[in-house]
Amino acid sequence: MAPASKSNPPSTRKRVEVESTSLKRAKNGSAFTKCEACNKDVPVGLIDMHNCSLDSKIRMNLESQVSEKVTEVKKPVERKKGVSSEPKAKKGKKEKKVKDPNMPKRPATAFFLFMDDFRKTFKESNPDEKSVSVVAKEGGEKWKSMTDEEKKPYLEKVAELKVEYEKAMEKFNAGNEEEAGNSEKEE
């Protein structure tokens, strides 16, 4: 005699035909059924987690096993206003503005001027330290602990650099306006 198998014999599922109104579809295609006990829409996949009476759970489980007719999901129709021969630019990527290499650089902030000096002194006092992050952290802590009087030389230097930058920008902009005027006259 053959040994008895430990698994249960496959049972046939009972298929129940249900009206098309009992199952609702979301835009993404997920199915919902209405719980008769609490009158709520419940996702078919989460029926077991729905807290209602036991009878309604059994009924909803049977409904979830219903064979459904496959319906096509309607996609919105893309309307073309005009057909152009030019290829479309990829969405999401913006064109970078071309930066003029002759444009003057903006001046450094007071903190960065301080950090230039601090790096030199820190390297002299800690020649073993190679980590950039440690130097930056120490510099930031030192800057925060400094008084306004100690920061004053750096702030004055920034003011001087800003005046020089503004003069350079005026000169740069005046030169660009002349070039733009000359190119318009040539055309």
Backbone as JSON Lines, residues from 0, in Angstrom:
{"i":0,"aa":"M","n":[0.83,-1.16,0.0],"ca":[0.0,0.0,0.0],"c":[0.89,1.24,0.0]}
{"i":1,"aa":"A","n":[0.53,2.29,-0.76],"ca":[1.31,3.52,-0.9],"c":[1.13,4.38,0.35]}
{"i":2,"aa":"P","n":[2.19,5.1,0.74],"ca":[2.07,5.96,1.92],"c":[1.07,7.09,1.65]}
{"i":3,"aa":"A","n":[0.34,7.47,2.7],"ca":[-0.66,8.54,2.57],"c":[0.05,9.88,2.47]}
{"i":4,"aa":"S","n":[-0.45,10.72,1.61],"ca":[0.16,12.04,1.45],"c":[-0.33,12.96,2.56]}
{"i":5,"aa":"K","n":[0.55,13.85,2.98],"ca":[0.22,14.74,4.08],"c":[-0.59,15.94,3.62]}
{"i":6,"aa":"S","n":[-0.54,16.28,2.34],"ca":[-1.26,17.45,1.86],"c":[-2.71,17.11,1.57]}
{"i":7,"aa":"N","n":[-3.53,18.12,1.67],"ca":[-4.95,17.94,1.37],"c":[-5.14,17.83,-0.13]}
{"i":8,"aa":"P","n":[-6.13,17.08,-0.56],"ca":[-6.38,17.02,-1.99],"c":[-6.86,18.38,-2.48]}
{"i":9,"aa":"P","n":[-6.52,18.74,-3.72],"ca":[-6.93,20.06,-4.21],"c":[-8.45,20.17,-4.26]}
{"i":10,"aa":"S","n":[-8.93,21.26,-3.69],"ca":[-10.38,21.47,-3.69],"c":[-10.74,22.39,-4.85]}
{"i":11,"aa":"T","n":[-11.91,22.22,-5.34],"ca":[-12.36,23.07,-6.43],"c":[-12.97,24.32,-5.84]}
{"i":12,"aa":"R","n":[-12.65,25.44,-6.43],"ca":[-13.2,26.7,-5.95],"c":[-14.57,26.92,-6.55]}
{"i":13,"aa":"K","n":[-15.4,27.45,-5.74],"ca":[-16.75,27.73,-6.19],"c":[-16.74,29.11,-6.83]}
{"i":14,"aa":"R","n":[-17.13,29.21,-8.07],"ca":[-17.18,30.48,-8.78],"c":[-18.59,31.04,-8.69]}
{"i":15,"aa":"V","n":[-18.67,32.28,-8.33],"ca":[-19.97,32.93,-8.19],"c":[-20.02,34.1,-9.15]}
{"i":16,"aa":"E","n":[-21.05,34.21,-9.9],"ca":[-21.23,35.34,-10.8],"c":[-21.84,36.49,-10.01]}
{"i":17,"aa":"V","n":[-21.25,37.66,-10.11],"ca":[-21.7,38.81,-9.36],"c":[-21.99,39.93,-10.33]}
{"i":18,"aa":"E","n":[-22.9,40.78,-9.96],"ca":[-23.22,41.93,-10.81],"c":[-21.98,42.81,-10.92]}
{"i":19,"aa":"S","n":[-21.9,43.51,-12.01],"ca":[-20.71,44.34,-12.25],"c":[-20.66,45.53,-11.3]}
{"i":20,"aa":"T","n":[-21.77,45.84,-10.63],"ca":[-21.77,47.0,-9.74],"c":[-21.17,46.68,-8.37]}
{"i":21,"aa":"S","n":[-21.03,45.39,-8.02],"ca":[-20.51,45.07,-6.69],"c":[-19.0,45.28,-6.6]}
{"i":22,"aa":"L","n":[-18.27,45.18,-7.7],"ca":[-16.84,45.44,-7.7],"c":[-16.57,46.75,-8.41]}
{"i":23,"aa":"K","n":[-15.82,47.6,-7.74],"ca":[-15.45,48.88,-8.34],"c":[-13.97,48.83,-8.67]}
{"i":24,"aa":"R","n":[-13.59,49.59,-9.66],"ca":[-12.18,49.66,-10.06],"c":[-11.66,51.07,-9.85]}
{"i":25,"aa":"A","n":[-10.47,51.16,-9.32],"ca":[-9.81,52.45,-9.22],"c":[-9.09,52.72,-10.53]}
{"i":26,"aa":"K","n":[-8.55,53.91,-10.69],"ca":[-7.85,54.27,-11.94],"c":[-6.66,53.37,-12.2]}
{"i":27,"aa":"N","n":[-6.03,52.89,-11.11],"ca":[-4.86,52.02,-11.3],"c":[-5.25,50.57,-11.51]}
{"i":28,"aa":"G","n":[-6.56,50.25,-11.51],"ca":[-7.01,48.9,-11.81],"c":[-7.29,48.04,-10.59]}
{"i":29,"aa":"S","n":[-7.03,48.56,-9.37],"ca":[-7.29,47.75,-8.18],"c":[-8.79,47.63,-7.95]}
{"i":30,"aa":"A","n":[-9.21,46.46,-7.41],"ca":[-10.63,46.17,-7.23],"c":[-11.08,46.46,-5.81]}
{"i":31,"aa":"F","n":[-12.29,47.0,-5.68],"ca":[-12.9,47.28,-4.4],"c":[-14.28,46.64,-4.38]}
{"i":32,"aa":"T","n":[-14.67,46.16,-3.22],"ca":[-16.02,45.62,-3.05],"c":[-16.64,46.3,-1.84]}
{"i":33,"aa":"K","n":[-17.95,46.42,-1.83],"ca":[-18.64,47.11,-0.76],"c":[-18.98,46.11,0.34]}
{"i":34,"aa":"C","n":[-18.61,46.41,1.56],"ca":[-18.93,45.58,2.71],"c":[-20.4,45.81,3.05]}
{"i":35,"aa":"E","n":[-21.17,44.74,3.11],"ca":[-22.6,44.88,3.38],"c":[-22.87,45.23,4.83]}
{"i":36,"aa":"A","n":[-21.99,44.83,5.73],"ca":[-22.21,45.09,7.15],"c":[-21.97,46.56,7.49]}
{"i":37,"aa":"C","n":[-20.86,47.12,7.01],"ca":[-20.54,48.51,7.37],"c":[-20.72,49.47,6.19]}
{"i":38,"aa":"N","n":[-21.03,48.95,5.02],"ca":[-21.29,49.74,3.82],"c":[-20.07,50.57,3.4]}
{"i":39,"aa":"K","n":[-18.86,50.0,3.55],"ca":[-17.63,50.67,3.15],"c":[-17.03,49.97,1.96]}
{"i":40,"aa":"D","n":[-16.31,50.72,1.13],"ca":[-15.56,50.11,0.03],"c":[-14.27,49.56,0.6]}
{"i":41,"aa":"V","n":[-14.01,48.27,0.35],"ca":[-12.83,47.6,0.89],"c":[-12.03,47.03,-0.26]}
{"i":42,"aa":"P","n":[-10.7,47.25,-0.29],"ca":[-9.89,46.64,-1.34],"c":[-9.98,45.12,-1.26]}
{"i":43,"aa":"V","n":[-10.14,44.48,-2.4],"ca":[-10.31,43.03,-2.44],"c":[-9.11,42.33,-1.83]}
{"i":44,"aa":"G","n":[-7.93,42.84,-2.07],"ca":[-6.72,42.21,-1.54],"c":[-6.6,42.32,-0.03]}
{"i":45,"aa":"L","n":[-7.31,43.26,0.59],"ca":[-7.2,43.47,2.03],"c":[-8.47,43.07,2.78]}
{"i":46,"aa":"I","n":[-9.26,42.23,2.17],"ca":[-10.52,41.84,2.8],"c":[-10.28,41.15,4.13]}
{"i":47,"aa":"D","n":[-9.25,40.34,4.23],"ca":[-8.98,39.61,5.47],"c":[-8.69,40.55,6.64]}
{"i":48,"aa":"M","n":[-8.22,41.74,6.35],"ca":[-7.88,42.68,7.41],"c":[-9.04,43.58,7.78]}
{"i":49,"aa":"H","n":[-10.13,43.52,7.06],"ca":[-11.27,44.38,7.32],"c":[-12.0,43.91,8.57]}
{"i":50,"aa":"N","n":[-12.26,44.81,9.5],"ca":[-12.91,44.47,10.76],"c":[-14.41,44.65,10.64]}
{"i":51,"aa":"C","n":[-15.12,43.58,10.43],"ca":[-16.57,43.56,10.37],"c":[-17.03,42.21,10.93]}
{"i":52,"aa":"S","n":[-18.3,41.96,10.81],"ca":[-18.81,40.68,11.31],"c":[-18.27,39.52,10.48]}
{"i":53,"aa":"L","n":[-18.24,38.33,11.06],"ca":[-17.68,37.17,10.4],"c":[-18.47,36.77,9.16]}
{"i":54,"aa":"D","n":[-19.78,36.9,9.22],"ca":[-20.61,36.53,8.07],"c":[-20.29,37.38,6.85]}
{"i":55,"aa":"S","n":[-20.13,38.69,7.08],"ca":[-19.84,39.55,5.93],"c":[-18.45,39.27,5.37]}
{"i":56,"aa":"K","n":[-17.49,38.88,6.24],"ca":[-16.15,38.52,5.76],"c":[-16.22,37.32,4.84]}
{"i":57,"aa":"I","n":[-16.99,36.32,5.24],"ca":[-17.11,35.12,4.42],"c":[-17.74,35.46,3.08]}
{"i":58,"aa":"R","n":[-18.77,36.29,3.12],"ca":[-19.44,36.69,1.89],"c":[-18.48,37.46,0.98]}
{"i":59,"aa":"M","n":[-17.7,38.37,1.56],"ca":[-16.78,39.17,0.74],"c":[-15.67,38.29,0.17]}
{"i":60,"aa":"N","n":[-15.22,37.3,0.93],"ca":[-14.2,36.39,0.41],"c":[-14.72,35.64,-0.81]}
{"i":61,"aa":"L","n":[-15.97,35.24,-0.75],"ca":[-16.56,34.56,-1.9],"c":[-16.64,35.5,-3.1]}
{"i":62,"aa":"E","n":[-17.0,36.75,-2.83],"ca":[-17.11,37.71,-3.92],"c":[-15.74,38.01,-4.55]}
{"i":63,"aa":"S","n":[-14.68,37.96,-3.73],"ca":[-13.35,38.27,-4.26],"c":[-12.86,37.18,-5.21]}
{"i":64,"aa":"Q","n":[-13.43,35.98,-5.08],"ca":[-13.01,34.89,-5.94],"c":[-13.83,34.81,-7.21]}
{"i":65,"aa":"V","n":[-14.64,35.82,-7.44],"ca":[-15.51,35.86,-8.61],"c":[-14.66,36.02,-9.86]}
{"i":66,"aa":"S","n":[-15.05,35.3,-10.9],"ca":[-14.34,35.49,-12.16],"c":[-14.88,36.75,-12.81]}
{"i":67,"aa":"E","n":[-13.96,37.64,-13.15],"ca":[-14.35,38.93,-13.72],"c":[-14.08,38.94,-15.21]}
{"i":68,"aa":"K","n":[-14.83,39.76,-15.87],"ca":[-14.56,40.0,-17.28],"c":[-13.46,41.05,-17.35]}
{"i":69,"aa":"V","n":[-12.5,40.84,-18.23],"ca":[-11.39,41.78,-18.35],"c":[-11.89,43.01,-19.1]}
{"i":70,"aa":"T","n":[-11.68,44.16,-18.49],"ca":[-12.07,45.41,-19.14],"c":[-10.8,46.19,-19.44]}
{"i":71,"aa":"E","n":[-10.83,46.88,-20.53],"ca":[-9.67,47.67,-20.93],"c":[-9.69,48.99,-20.18]}
{"i":72,"aa":"V","n":[-8.53,49.4,-19.74],"ca":[-8.4,50.67,-19.07],"c":[-8.24,51.74,-20.15]}
{"i":73,"aa":"K","n":[-9.11,52.72,-20.1],"ca":[-9.06,53.77,-21.11],"c":[-7.97,54.76,-20.75]}
{"i":74,"aa":"K","n":[-7.08,54.97,-21.68],"ca":[-6.01,55.95,-21.49],"c":[-6.45,57.26,-22.12]}
{"i":75,"aa":"P","n":[-6.05,58.37,-21.51],"ca":[-6.43,59.65,-22.11],"c":[-5.79,59.81,-23.49]}
{"i":76,"aa":"V","n":[-6.56,60.34,-24.4],"ca":[-6.1,60.51,-25.76],"c":[-5.26,61.77,-25.84]}
{"i":77,"aa":"E","n":[-4.07,61.63,-26.4],"ca":[-3.2,62.8,-26.58],"c":[-3.6,63.52,-27.85]}
{"i":78,"aa":"R","n":[-3.9,64.78,-27.68],"ca":[-4.31,65.58,-28.83],"c":[-3.12,66.34,-29.37]}
{"i":79,"aa":"K","n":[-2.97,66.3,-30.66],"ca":[-1.87,67.02,-31.29],"c":[-2.43,68.27,-31.94]}
{"i":80,"aa":"K","n":[-1.95,69.42,-31.48],"ca":[-2.43,70.69,-32.03],"c":[-1.84,70.93,-33.41]}
{"i":81,"aa":"G","n":[-0.6,70.66,-33.54],"ca":[0.06,70.87,-34.83],"c":[1.24,69.94,-34.94]}
{"i":82,"aa":"V","n":[1.48,69.44,-36.08],"ca":[2.6,68.53,-36.26],"c":[3.81,69.36,-36.64]}
{"i":83,"aa":"S","n":[4.86,69.25,-35.84],"ca":[6.08,70.0,-36.15],"c":[7.16,69.02,-36.56]}
{"i":84,"aa":"S","n":[8.04,69.48,-37.42],"ca":[9.12,68.61,-37.88],"c":[10.31,68.64,-36.93]}
{"i":85,"aa":"E","n":[10.29,69.58,-35.94],"ca":[11.41,69.69,-35.01],"c":[11.28,68.63,-33.92]}
{"i":86,"aa":"P","n":[12.38,68.02,-33.54],"ca":[12.31,67.04,-32.44],"c":[12.01,67.76,-31.13]}
{"i":87,"aa":"K","n":[11.23,67.1,-30.27],"ca":[10.87,67.69,-28.99],"c":[12.02,67.57,-28.02]}
{"i":88,"aa":"A","n":[12.16,68.58,-27.17],"ca":[13.18,68.56,-26.14],"c":[12.72,67.62,-25.03]}
{"i":89,"aa":"K","n":[13.67,66.97,-24.39],"ca":[13.32,66.05,-23.31],"c":[12.79,66.85,-22.13]}
{"i":90,"aa":"K","n":[11.73,66.33,-21.53],"ca":[11.15,67.01,-20.38],"c":[12.02,66.77,-19.16]}
{"i":91,"aa":"G","n":[12.03,67.74,-18.27],"ca":[12.76,67.58,-17.03],"c":[14.17,68.13,-17.09]}
{"i":92,"aa":"K","n":[14.73,68.21,-18.26],"ca":[16.08,68.73,-18.38],"c":[16.02,70.14,-18.95]}
{"i":93,"aa":"K","n":[16.5,71.09,-18.18],"ca":[16.52,72.47,-18.63],"c":[17.9,72.77,-19.22]}
{"i":94,"aa":"E","n":[17.89,73.62,-20.19],"ca":[19.16,74.01,-20.8],"c":[19.9,74.91,-19.83]}
{"i":95,"aa":"K","n":[21.2,74.68,-19.69],"ca":[22.01,75.52,-18.83],"c":[22.31,76.82,-19.56]}
{"i":96,"aa":"K","n":[22.3,77.9,-18.79],"ca":[22.69,79.18,-19.37],"c":[24.2,79.16,-19.57]}
{"i":97,"aa":"V","n":[24.62,79.66,-20.67],"ca":[26.05,79.71,-20.96],"c":[26.63,80.88,-20.19]}
{"i":98,"aa":"K","n":[27.58,80.59,-19.32],"ca":[28.19,81.62,-18.49],"c":[29.38,82.23,-19.23]}
{"i":99,"aa":"D","n":[29.39,83.53,-19.23],"ca":[30.47,84.25,-19.89],"c":[31.76,84.07,-19.09]}
{"i":100,"aa":"P","n":[32.82,83.57,-19.72],"ca":[34.07,83.37,-18.97],"c":[34.74,84.69,-18.56]}
{"i":101,"aa":"N","n":[34.39,85.79,-19.19],"ca":[34.98,87.08,-18.85],"c":[34.26,87.77,-17.69]}
{"i":102,"aa":"M","n":[33.14,87.22,-17.28],"ca":[32.36,87.82,-16.2],"c":[33.15,87.77,-14.9]}
{"i":103,"aa":"P","n":[33.17,88.87,-14.13],"ca":[33.92,88.86,-12.87],"c":[33.3,87.92,-11.84]}
{"i":104,"aa":"K","n":[34.16,87.34,-10.99],"ca":[33.69,86.43,-9.96],"c":[33.15,87.23,-8.78]}
{"i":105,"aa":"R","n":[32.14,86.65,-8.12],"ca":[31.59,87.3,-6.93],"c":[32.6,87.2,-5.8]}
{"i":106,"aa":"P","n":[32.6,88.18,-4.89],"ca":[33.58,88.14,-3.79],"c":[33.22,87.06,-2.77]}
{"i":107,"aa":"A","n":[34.23,86.59,-2.06],"ca":[34.02,85.58,-1.02],"c":[33.32,86.22,0.18]}
{"i":108,"aa":"T","n":[32.66,85.4,0.98],"ca":[32.01,85.9,2.19],"c":[33.04,86.05,3.3]}
{"i":109,"aa":"A","n":[32.62,86.7,4.38],"ca":[33.52,86.91,5.52],"c":[33.97,85.57,6.09]}
{"i":110,"aa":"F","n":[33.07,84.61,6.15],"ca":[33.42,83.3,6.69],"c":[34.5,82.62,5.86]}
{"i":111,"aa":"F","n":[34.41,82.71,4.53],"ca":[35.41,82.06,3.69],"c":[36.76,82.77,3.78]}
{"i":112,"aa":"L","n":[36.74,84.09,3.94],"ca":[38.01,84.8,4.16],"c":[38.63,84.35,5.48]}
{"i":113,"aa":"F","n":[37.79,84.2,6.5],"ca":[38.27,83.71,7.79],"c":[38.85,82.3,7.65]}
{"i":114,"aa":"M","n":[38.16,81.44,6.91],"ca":[38.59,80.06,6.75],"c":[39.95,79.98,6.05]}
{"i":115,"aa":"D","n":[40.22,80.88,5.11],"ca":[41.54,80.89,4.47],"c":[42.64,81.07,5.5]}
{"i":116,"aa":"D","n":[42.44,82.04,6.41],"ca":[43.43,82.28,7.46],"c":[43.45,81.13,8.46]}
{"i":117,"aa":"F","n":[42.28,80.62,8.81],"ca":[42.18,79.57,9.82],"c":[42.87,78.29,9.36]}
{"i":118,"aa":"R","n":[42.72,77.94,8.08],"ca":[43.35,76.71,7.55],"c":[44.87,76.76,7.75]}
{"i":119,"aa":"K","n":[45.43,77.93,7.45],"ca":[46.88,78.07,7.59],"c":[47.32,77.85,9.04]}
{"i":120,"aa":"T","n":[46.64,78.5,9.97],"ca":[47.02,78.37,11.38],"c":[46.72,76.97,11.9]}
{"i":121,"aa":"F","n":[45.64,76.38,11.44],"ca":[45.27,75.03,11.9],"c":[46.29,74.0,11.42]}
{"i":122,"aa":"K","n":[46.74,74.14,10.17],"ca":[47.72,73.19,9.63],"c":[49.06,73.32,10.37]}
{"i":123,"aa":"E","n":[49.41,74.56,10.76],"ca":[50.66,74.75,11.5],"c":[50.58,74.09,12.88]}
{"i":124,"aa":"S","n":[49.42,74.26,13.54],"ca":[49.29,73.7,14.89],"c":[48.97,72.2,14.88]}
{"i":125,"aa":"N","n":[48.39,71.69,13.78],"ca":[48.05,70.26,13.67],"c":[48.56,69.7,12.34]}
{"i":126,"aa":"P","n":[49.86,69.48,12.21],"ca":[50.39,69.0,10.93],"c":[49.95,67.57,10.59]}
{"i":127,"aa":"D","n":[49.54,66.78,11.6],"ca":[49.14,65.4,11.36],"c":[47.73,65.31,10.76]}
{"i":128,"aa":"E","n":[46.9,66.3,11.0],"ca":[45.49,66.26,10.57],"c":[45.38,66.52,9.07]}
{"i":129,"aa":"K","n":[44.87,65.52,8.36],"ca":[44.72,65.63,6.9],"c":[43.26,65.75,6.48]}
{"i":130,"aa":"S","n":[42.34,65.53,7.4],"ca":[40.92,65.49,7.07],"c":[40.37,66.9,6.86]}
{"i":131,"aa":"V","n":[39.77,67.12,5.7],"ca":[39.18,68.42,5.37],"c":[37.98,68.69,6.26]}
{"i":132,"aa":"S","n":[37.2,67.64,6.55],"ca":[35.99,67.83,7.35],"c":[36.32,68.27,8.77]}
{"i":133,"aa":"V","n":[37.42,67.77,9.33],"ca":[37.81,68.17,10.68],"c":[38.21,69.64,10.69]}
{"i":134,"aa":"V","n":[38.95,70.07,9.68],"ca":[39.36,71.47,9.59],"c":[38.13,72.36,9.46]}
{"i":135,"aa":"A","n":[37.18,71.96,8.61],"ca":[35.98,72.76,8.4],"c":[35.13,72.82,9.67]}
{"i":136,"aa":"K","n":[35.03,71.71,10.36],"ca":[34.24,71.68,11.6],"c":[34.86,72.58,12.66]}
{"i":137,"aa":"E","n":[36.15,72.48,12.82],"ca":[36.86,73.32,13.8],"c":[36.73,74.8,13.43]}
{"i":138,"aa":"G","n":[36.85,75.1,12.13],"ca":[36.72,76.48,11.68],"c":[35.32,77.03,11.92]}
{"i":139,"aa":"G","n":[34.31,76.22,11.67],"ca":[32.94,76.65,11.91],"c":[32.68,76.93,13.38]}
{"i":140,"aa":"E","n":[33.19,76.05,14.25],"ca":[33.02,76.26,15.69],"c":[33.74,77.52,16.14]}
{"i":141,"aa":"K","n":[34.93,77.75,15.61],"ca":[35.69,78.95,15.98],"c":[34.97,80.21,15.51]}
{"i":142,"aa":"W","n":[34.41,80.18,14.28],"ca":[33.7,81.33,13.74],"c":[32.47,81.66,14.59]}
{"i":143,"aa":"K","n":[31.76,80.63,15.02],"ca":[30.57,80.85,15.85],"c":[30.92,81.44,17.2]}
{"i":144,"aa":"S","n":[32.07,81.06,17.72],"ca":[32.46,81.53,19.05],"c":[33.1,82.92,19.01]}
{"i":145,"aa":"M","n":[33.4,83.42,17.82],"ca":[34.05,84.74,17.71],"c":[33.05,85.85,17.98]}
{"i":146,"aa":"T","n":[33.54,86.95,18.56],"ca":[32.7,88.13,18.8],"c":[32.66,88.97,17.53]}
{"i":147,"aa":"D","n":[31.74,89.93,17.52],"ca":[31.63,90.83,16.36],"c":[32.92,91.62,16.17]}
{"i":148,"aa":"E","n":[33.58,91.95,17.26],"ca":[34.83,92.7,17.18],"c":[35.92,91.88,16.49]}
{"i":149,"aa":"E","n":[35.94,90.56,16.76],"ca":[36.94,89.68,16.14],"c":[36.62,89.44,14.66]}
{"i":150,"aa":"K","n":[35.34,89.49,14.3],"ca":[34.93,89.28,12.91],"c":[35.08,90.54,12.06]}
{"i":151,"aa":"K","n":[35.24,91.69,12.71],"ca":[35.24,92.98,12.02],"c":[36.25,93.08,10.87]}
{"i":152,"aa":"P","n":[37.51,92.61,11.0],"ca":[38.45,92.74,9.87],"c":[37.98,91.98,8.63]}
{"i":153,"aa":"Y","n":[37.35,90.84,8.84],"ca":[36.87,90.05,7.7],"c":[35.67,90.73,7.04]}
{"i":154,"aa":"L","n":[34.8,91.32,7.84],"ca":[33.63,92.02,7.29],"c":[34.05,93.26,6.5]}
{"i":155,"aa":"E","n":[35.1,93.97,6.99],"ca":[35.61,95.14,6.28],"c":[36.23,94.73,4.94]}
{"i":156,"aa":"K","n":[36.95,93.63,4.96],"ca":[37.58,93.13,3.73],"c":[36.5,92.76,2.7]}
{"i":157,"aa":"V","n":[35.4,92.15,3.17],"ca":[34.3,91.79,2.28],"c":[33.69,93.04,1.66]}
{"i":158,"aa":"A","n":[33.53,94.09,2.45],"ca":[32.96,95.33,1.92],"c":[33.84,95.9,0.81]}
{"i":159,"aa":"E","n":[35.17,95.87,1.0],"ca":[36.1,96.35,-0.02],"c":[35.98,95.51,-1.29]}
{"i":160,"aa":"L","n":[35.95,94.18,-1.12],"ca":[35.86,93.29,-2.28],"c":[34.54,93.47,-3.03]}
{"i":161,"aa":"K","n":[33.48,93.76,-2.28],"ca":[32.17,93.94,-2.9],"c":[32.16,95.21,-3.76]}
{"i":162,"aa":"V","n":[32.8,96.27,-3.27],"ca":[32.88,97.52,-4.04],"c":[33.66,97.27,-5.33]}
{"i":163,"aa":"E","n":[34.77,96.55,-5.24],"ca":[35.56,96.23,-6.43],"c":[34.75,95.38,-7.41]}
{"i":164,"aa":"Y","n":[33.99,94.42,-6.89],"ca":[33.17,93.56,-7.74],"c":[32.1,94.37,-8.47]}
{"i":165,"aa":"E","n":[31.46,95.29,-7.76],"ca":[30.41,96.1,-8.39],"c":[30.99,96.98,-9.51]}
{"i":166,"aa":"K","n":[32.18,97.52,-9.28],"ca":[32.84,98.32,-10.33],"c":[33.15,97.45,-11.54]}
{"i":167,"aa":"A","n":[33.67,96.25,-11.3],"ca":[34.01,95.32,-12.38],"c":[32.75,94.91,-13.14]}
{"i":168,"aa":"M","n":[31.64,94.72,-12.44],"ca":[30.38,94.34,-13.09],"c":[29.85,95.48,-13.96]}
{"i":169,"aa":"E","n":[29.97,96.72,-13.46],"ca":[29.54,97.87,-14.27],"c":[30.35,97.94,-15.56]}
{"i":170,"aa":"K","n":[31.65,97.74,-15.43],"ca":[32.52,97.77,-16.6],"c":[32.17,96.62,-17.55]}
{"i":171,"aa":"F","n":[31.92,95.44,-16.99],"ca":[31.57,94.27,-17.79],"c":[30.23,94.49,-18.52]}
{"i":172,"aa":"N","n":[29.24,94.99,-17.79],"ca":[27.92,95.23,-18.4],"c":[27.99,96.31,-19.47]}
{"i":173,"aa":"A","n":[28.8,97.36,-19.24],"ca":[28.95,98.41,-20.24],"c":[29.58,97.84,-21.51]}
{"i":174,"aa":"G","n":[30.55,96.97,-21.35],"ca":[31.19,96.34,-22.5],"c":[30.23,95.44,-23.27]}
{"i":175,"aa":"N","n":[29.37,94.74,-22.57],"ca":[28.39,93.87,-23.22],"c":[27.34,94.68,-23.97]}
{"i":176,"aa":"E","n":[26.94,95.83,-23.39],"ca":[25.95,96.67,-24.07],"c":[26.52,97.23,-25.38]}
{"i":177,"aa":"E","n":[27.8,97.6,-25.35],"ca":[28.44,98.12,-26.57],"c":[28.52,97.02,-27.63]}
{"i":178,"aa":"E","n":[28.88,95.8,-27.23],"ca":[28.96,94.69,-28.17],"c":[27.6,94.37,-28.76]}
{"i":179,"aa":"A","n":[26.55,94.41,-27.91],"ca":[25.21,94.13,-28.4],"c":[24.77,95.23,-29.38]}
{"i":180,"aa":"G","n":[25.12,96.47,-29.1],"ca":[24.78,97.57,-29.99],"c":[25.51,97.46,-31.32]}
{"i":181,"aa":"N","n":[26.77,97.06,-31.28],"ca":[27.55,96.9,-32.51],"c":[27.01,95.76,-33.36]}
{"i":182,"aa":"S","n":[26.6,94.67,-32.75],"ca":[26.1,93.54,-33.53],"c":[24.74,93.87,-34.15]}
{"i":183,"aa":"E","n":[23.95,94.73,-33.51],"ca":[22.65,95.11,-34.07],"c":[22.86,96.04,-35.28]}
{"i":184,"aa":"K","n":[23.87,96.91,-35.2],"ca":[24.15,97.83,-36.31],"c":[24.65,97.08,-37.53]}
{"i":185,"aa":"E","n":[25.42,96.02,-37.3],"ca":[25.98,95.25,-38.4],"c":[24.88,94.53,-39.17]}
{"i":186,"aa":"E","n":[23.83,94.14,-38.51],"ca":[22.74,93.41,-39.17],"c":[21.9,94.35,-39.91]}
